[in-house]
């Protein structure tokens, strides 16, 4: 592994644990911890420390960021604080045109839109709601507004969860959305994770390796708890809390050091969530596929 930095290179911040959908592939519907928004002053504390180290911030975990009443203020604050990049993922139900000025004006670098389907019936099966028409209209309006403004950022990604779709579904997805994208926008296949075996997911089989999360990224829950990775949706293994500690103190803690050493030694037995985890295969990002580029290579 590369030398450990003072802070993780990438920090996931759960700005809210509340959500407005019940997705088939997500652990949120069964999650028992309290649904809440992160207080703005706590986010400010995290963002200022992370910004000083040029950390990349992703303002999303198990919740819908647009439910937070100050989400665009959070993005603006993080950029002012020096974050190298700020992005978040949204299901786009609340991404209405009256919010476009705030979205384009806050400095957001990346916006991932979770589409995951090519028609209303497939969408309802995947996401547990009948919001397809609203989501489709909101995304079409957003992409048209971005073209009108002639801006590069945020770079917009339309995500298509890789959950056993038939090839023709992916082809229809590409045909519909590709003509609407800006020069740097793209379509992406997103690998499903099992949240520690709670959700069925087609995970690749590879010889076990140390999980990159422990060395490159950290996750701060909405109450300030720092947990090891996205598999820990209930916050079972808490490595620290940034309401009482700095992020640097948590990242350099003995608890983290022990976990890293066990992973590097290949000694996973008895490590709780890590023991039989298969989600680690996506911790290096290799499971995420830029469909736009893949399509170009195929056409060439």
C-alpha positions as CSV (number, residue, x, y, z in Angstrom):
1,X,0.0,0.0,0.0
2,X,1.0,3.6,-0.6
3,X,2.2,5.7,2.4
4,X,-0.6,6.7,4.6
5,X,-1.5,10.4,4.5
6,X,-2.4,12.6,7.4
7,X,-6.1,12.4,6.2
8,X,-7.8,10.0,3.7
9,X,-7.6,11.1,0.1
10,X,-11.4,10.7,-0.2
11,X,-13.9,11.4,2.5
12,X,-17.5,10.4,2.4
13,X,-19.8,12.5,4.5
14,X,-23.3,11.4,5.2
15,X,-25.0,14.8,5.2
16,X,-28.3,13.0,5.9
17,X,-29.4,9.5,6.7
18,X,-33.0,10.2,5.6
19,X,-34.2,9.0,2.2
20,X,-37.3,9.4,0.1
21,X,-37.1,6.1,-1.7
22,X,-37.0,2.3,-0.8
23,X,-34.5,0.9,-3.3
24,X,-34.3,-2.9,-3.7
25,X,-30.5,-2.8,-3.8
26,X,-30.0,-0.6,-0.8
27,X,-29.7,-1.4,2.9
28,X,-31.5,1.8,3.9
29,X,-35.1,0.3,4.1
30,X,-33.9,-2.1,6.8
31,X,-31.5,0.3,8.6
32,X,-32.3,0.8,12.3
33,X,-30.1,3.7,13.3
34,X,-31.7,7.2,13.6
35,X,-32.5,9.1,10.5
36,X,-31.2,12.6,10.8
37,X,-29.5,15.5,9.1
38,X,-25.9,16.3,10.0
39,X,-25.7,19.7,11.9
40,X,-24.2,22.4,9.7
41,X,-21.6,23.3,12.4
42,X,-20.4,19.7,12.5
43,X,-20.1,19.7,8.7
44,X,-18.2,23.0,8.8
45,X,-15.7,21.5,11.3
46,X,-15.1,18.5,9.0
47,X,-14.9,20.5,5.8
48,X,-12.4,23.0,7.2
49,X,-10.0,20.3,8.4
50,X,-10.4,18.3,5.2
51,X,-10.0,21.3,3.0
52,X,-6.7,22.1,4.5
53,X,-5.4,18.8,3.2
54,X,-7.1,19.1,-0.2
55,X,-9.2,16.1,0.5
56,X,-11.9,15.1,-2.1
57,X,-15.4,15.1,-0.5
58,X,-18.4,13.0,-1.4
59,X,-21.5,14.3,0.4
60,X,-23.6,11.1,0.4
61,X,-23.9,7.7,1.9
62,X,-27.3,6.2,2.9
63,X,-29.6,9.1,2.4
64,X,-30.8,11.6,-0.1
65,X,-28.6,14.7,0.0
66,X,-31.2,17.0,-1.4
67,X,-33.3,16.4,1.7
68,X,-30.8,18.5,3.7
69,X,-32.0,22.1,3.7
70,X,-28.4,23.4,3.4
71,X,-26.9,21.0,1.0
72,X,-25.8,23.7,-1.4
73,X,-24.4,25.9,1.4
74,X,-22.4,22.8,2.4
75,X,-20.9,22.4,-1.1
76,X,-20.0,26.1,-1.2
77,X,-18.4,26.0,2.2
78,X,-16.4,22.9,1.3
79,X,-15.1,24.5,-1.8
80,X,-14.1,27.7,0.0
81,X,-12.3,25.6,2.6
82,X,-10.1,24.1,-0.1
83,X,-11.6,20.7,-0.9
84,X,-10.0,19.4,-4.1
85,X,-13.3,18.1,-5.4
86,X,-16.9,18.0,-4.0
87,X,-19.6,15.8,-5.3
88,X,-22.7,13.9,-4.3
89,X,-25.2,11.4,-5.6
90,X,-29.0,12.0,-5.8
91,X,-32.0,10.1,-6.9
92,X,-33.1,13.4,-8.7
93,X,-36.7,13.3,-7.3
94,X,-36.1,16.7,-5.7
95,X,-33.8,18.0,-8.4
96,X,-36.4,20.5,-9.7
97,X,-35.7,23.4,-11.9
98,X,-36.2,25.9,-9.1
99,X,-33.0,24.5,-7.5
100,X,-30.8,24.8,-10.6
101,X,-29.4,28.3,-9.9
102,X,-28.3,27.1,-6.4
103,X,-26.8,23.9,-7.9
104,X,-24.8,25.6,-10.6
105,X,-23.8,28.5,-8.3
106,X,-22.4,26.5,-5.4
107,X,-19.2,25.2,-7.0
108,X,-20.2,21.5,-7.2
109,X,-17.7,19.5,-9.2
110,X,-19.5,16.2,-9.6
111,X,-23.2,15.3,-9.7
112,X,-24.1,11.6,-9.9
113,X,-27.8,11.0,-10.9
114,X,-29.1,7.5,-10.0
115,X,-31.3,6.4,-12.9
116,X,-30.8,2.6,-12.9
117,X,-33.6,1.9,-15.4
118,X,-34.7,2.5,-18.9
119,X,-38.5,2.6,-18.3
120,X,-41.1,3.2,-15.6
121,X,-41.8,-0.5,-14.8
122,X,-38.1,-1.3,-14.4
123,X,-37.6,1.9,-12.3
124,X,-40.4,0.9,-9.9
125,X,-39.0,-2.6,-9.5
126,X,-35.5,-1.2,-8.7
127,X,-36.3,1.8,-6.6
128,X,-39.6,1.0,-4.9
129,X,-41.4,4.2,-6.1
130,X,-43.3,5.3,-9.2
131,X,-41.1,8.5,-9.5
132,X,-39.8,7.6,-13.0
133,X,-41.7,10.4,-14.9
134,X,-40.6,13.0,-12.4
135,X,-36.9,11.9,-12.3
136,X,-36.8,11.7,-16.1
137,X,-38.2,15.1,-16.6
138,X,-35.9,16.6,-13.9
139,X,-32.8,15.1,-15.5
140,X,-33.8,16.2,-19.0
141,X,-34.4,19.8,-17.7
142,X,-31.1,19.8,-15.8
143,X,-29.0,18.7,-18.8
144,X,-30.8,21.2,-21.1
145,X,-30.2,24.0,-18.5
146,X,-26.5,23.0,-18.3
147,X,-26.2,23.3,-22.1
148,X,-27.9,26.7,-22.0
149,X,-25.5,28.0,-19.4
150,X,-22.5,26.6,-21.3
151,X,-20.8,25.4,-18.2
152,X,-18.5,22.4,-17.7
153,X,-19.3,21.8,-14.0
154,X,-20.7,20.0,-12.3
155,X,-19.7,17.0,-14.4
156,X,-22.9,15.0,-14.6
157,X,-22.9,11.2,-14.4
158,X,-26.0,9.2,-15.0
159,X,-25.7,5.9,-13.1
160,X,-27.0,2.6,-14.2
161,X,-26.7,0.0,-11.4
162,X,-25.1,-3.2,-12.7
163,X,-27.7,-5.6,-11.3
164,X,-28.3,-8.2,-13.9
165,X,-30.0,-5.9,-16.6
166,X,-30.5,-7.4,-20.0
167,X,-28.2,-6.0,-22.7
168,X,-31.1,-4.4,-24.5
169,X,-32.0,-2.4,-21.3
170,X,-28.5,-1.0,-21.2
171,X,-28.6,-0.2,-24.9
172,X,-31.9,1.7,-24.5
173,X,-30.4,3.6,-21.6
174,X,-27.4,4.6,-23.8
175,X,-29.6,5.6,-26.7
176,X,-31.8,7.8,-24.7
177,X,-29.3,9.8,-22.6
178,X,-26.1,10.0,-24.7
179,X,-27.4,12.7,-27.0
180,X,-28.3,14.9,-24.0
181,X,-24.9,14.9,-22.3
182,X,-22.3,17.6,-22.2
183,X,-18.7,17.1,-23.4
184,X,-17.4,15.8,-20.1
185,X,-20.7,14.2,-18.8
186,X,-21.0,10.4,-19.0
187,X,-23.0,7.3,-18.3
188,X,-21.7,4.9,-15.7
189,X,-22.3,1.3,-14.8
190,X,-22.3,1.1,-11.0
191,X,-21.5,-2.2,-9.2
192,X,-24.0,-3.4,-6.7
193,X,-22.6,-4.1,-3.2
194,X,-24.1,-6.5,-0.7
195,X,-23.7,-4.4,2.5
196,X,-22.0,-7.3,4.2
197,X,-24.3,-9.9,2.7
198,X,-27.6,-8.2,3.5
199,X,-28.5,-7.5,-0.1
200,X,-28.1,-10.0,-3.0
201,X,-25.3,-8.7,-5.3
202,X,-23.3,-10.3,-8.1
203,X,-19.8,-9.8,-6.7
204,X,-16.6,-10.8,-8.5
205,X,-14.5,-13.6,-7.0
206,X,-10.9,-12.6,-6.6
207,X,-8.2,-13.7,-4.1
208,X,-8.6,-11.6,-1.0
209,X,-6.6,-8.4,-0.7
210,X,-6.4,-5.7,1.9
211,X,-9.4,-3.3,1.6
212,X,-8.5,0.0,0.1
213,X,-11.0,1.8,2.2
214,X,-8.8,1.5,5.2
215,X,-5.9,3.2,3.5
216,X,-7.5,5.7,1.1
217,X,-11.0,6.7,2.3
218,X,-13.1,7.2,5.4
219,X,-16.8,7.5,6.0
220,X,-18.4,10.0,8.5
221,X,-22.0,9.2,9.5
222,X,-24.5,12.0,10.1
223,X,-23.9,12.0,13.9
224,X,-20.1,12.3,13.5
225,X,-19.2,8.6,13.9
226,X,-16.3,7.5,11.7
227,X,-16.8,3.9,10.4
228,X,-14.6,1.8,8.2
229,X,-16.5,1.6,5.0
230,X,-19.8,1.7,3.1
231,X,-20.6,-1.8,4.2
232,X,-21.1,-0.7,7.8
233,X,-24.5,0.9,7.2
234,X,-25.6,0.4,10.8
235,X,-22.4,2.0,12.3
236,X,-21.4,-1.1,14.1
237,X,-17.6,-0.5,14.2
238,X,-17.0,3.1,15.3
239,X,-13.4,4.2,15.0
240,X,-13.9,7.6,16.5
241,X,-16.3,10.6,16.4
242,X,-15.4,14.0,14.8
243,X,-17.6,15.9,17.2
244,X,-15.0,15.2,19.9
245,X,-11.9,14.5,17.9
246,X,-10.2,15.8,14.8
247,X,-10.4,13.6,11.7
248,X,-6.6,13.4,11.7
249,X,-6.7,11.9,15.2
250,X,-9.3,9.3,14.2
251,X,-7.4,8.4,11.0
252,X,-4.2,7.9,13.0
253,X,-5.8,6.0,15.8
254,X,-4.8,2.7,17.2
255,X,-8.1,1.1,16.2
256,X,-7.4,2.0,12.5
257,X,-3.8,0.9,12.8
258,X,-4.8,-2.6,14.1
259,X,-7.3,-3.1,11.3
260,X,-4.8,-2.0,8.7
261,X,-2.1,-4.3,10.1
262,X,-4.5,-7.3,10.1
263,X,-5.5,-6.6,6.5
264,X,-1.9,-6.3,5.4
265,X,-1.1,-9.6,7.1
266,X,-4.2,-11.3,5.5
267,X,-5.6,-12.1,9.0
268,X,-9.3,-11.4,8.4
269,X,-10.7,-14.0,10.8
270,X,-12.5,-12.5,13.8
271,X,-12.6,-9.0,12.3
272,X,-16.4,-8.7,12.4
273,X,-17.6,-7.0,9.2
274,X,-14.3,-7.7,7.5
275,X,-14.2,-11.4,8.3
276,X,-16.3,-12.7,5.4
277,X,-16.7,-9.4,3.4
278,X,-16.9,-9.7,-0.4
279,X,-17.7,-6.0,-1.0
280,X,-14.0,-5.2,-0.7
281,X,-13.6,-6.1,-4.5
282,X,-15.0,-2.7,-5.3
283,X,-12.9,-0.7,-2.9
284,X,-10.4,0.1,-5.6
285,X,-13.0,1.6,-7.9
286,X,-12.3,-0.9,-10.7
287,X,-15.9,-2.0,-10.8
288,X,-17.2,1.4,-12.0
289,X,-17.4,1.5,-15.8
290,X,-17.7,4.6,-17.9
291,X,-20.3,3.3,-20.4
292,X,-19.9,6.3,-22.7
293,X,-16.2,5.5,-23.3
294,X,-16.9,1.8,-23.5
295,X,-19.5,2.5,-26.2
296,X,-17.0,4.6,-28.1
297,X,-14.4,1.9,-28.0
298,X,-16.9,-0.6,-29.1
299,X,-18.1,1.5,-32.0
300,X,-14.5,2.2,-33.1
